[in-house]
Amino acid sequence: YKGEGKGDIVVTLKNSNTQFYINRAIDNGYTVEALHEKLTGKTIEILAISHWTPPDLASKQNTSLK
């Protein structure tokens, strides 16, 4: 679905509560519908940046899904 940030798309994987944001995806020509059609039922690799924010030190994490 379209995220709160301008041009962002949010992806939620089946059987997972984790949400992944594709920053500025819409700005770069992607649509929610096209990504859904192209990726549903496919094996994908997600590379996530490990980061943290000063107000939420517990948010630092490493993520690797395949």
N, C-alpha and C positions, 0 to 999 in steps of 0.2 A: 504494500500500500504506500501511498505518498506520505512521506514523513513530514514532521513539523518544520524542518529547515527548508528554505527555498531550494527547490530542485532536487531534494533527496528522495530516495526510495528505500523502504524498509522491507527486509526479507526475513521471514520466519520459517524455519525448517520444520518439516513434519516430525512429530514426536519430540519436539524441543521447544522450550520456552525462550530460548535465546533469540534476540533480534539483532540483525546485522543491518547497518545503514550503508547504503551506497551513496556517498557524498556527491552531490551535484549530478546525479545520474540523468535526471530530466534535462538539465542544462546541456548535457553532452549527447542528447538525442535518443536516450532510452525512454521507454514507456513501461508502466506497470504491466499492461496487457501483453506487450511483446516479450518481456522477460518471463512472465508467467507461462506463456505459450512455448517459449524456447527451452525453459529449464525444467518444467514439471515432468517428473518421472525420469530425469537424467541424473547421472552421477556427476557431481561438481566438486571442485576444490575451492574452499574459501580461505583466503589469507587475511587474517585480521591483525591490525596494528595493536601492539601492546602499549597501553597508555594509562595515565592516571591524571586526575585533576586535584589541585591542592585542597579543595573543600571535601573531597571524598577519596582519601588515601587508600581505602579498601577496594577501590575500583580497579587497581592495577592487576592485570591478568595477562596470561599468555593463552592464545586460542589457536588451535589447529584442528580443523575438521576436514574430512574427505568423504 
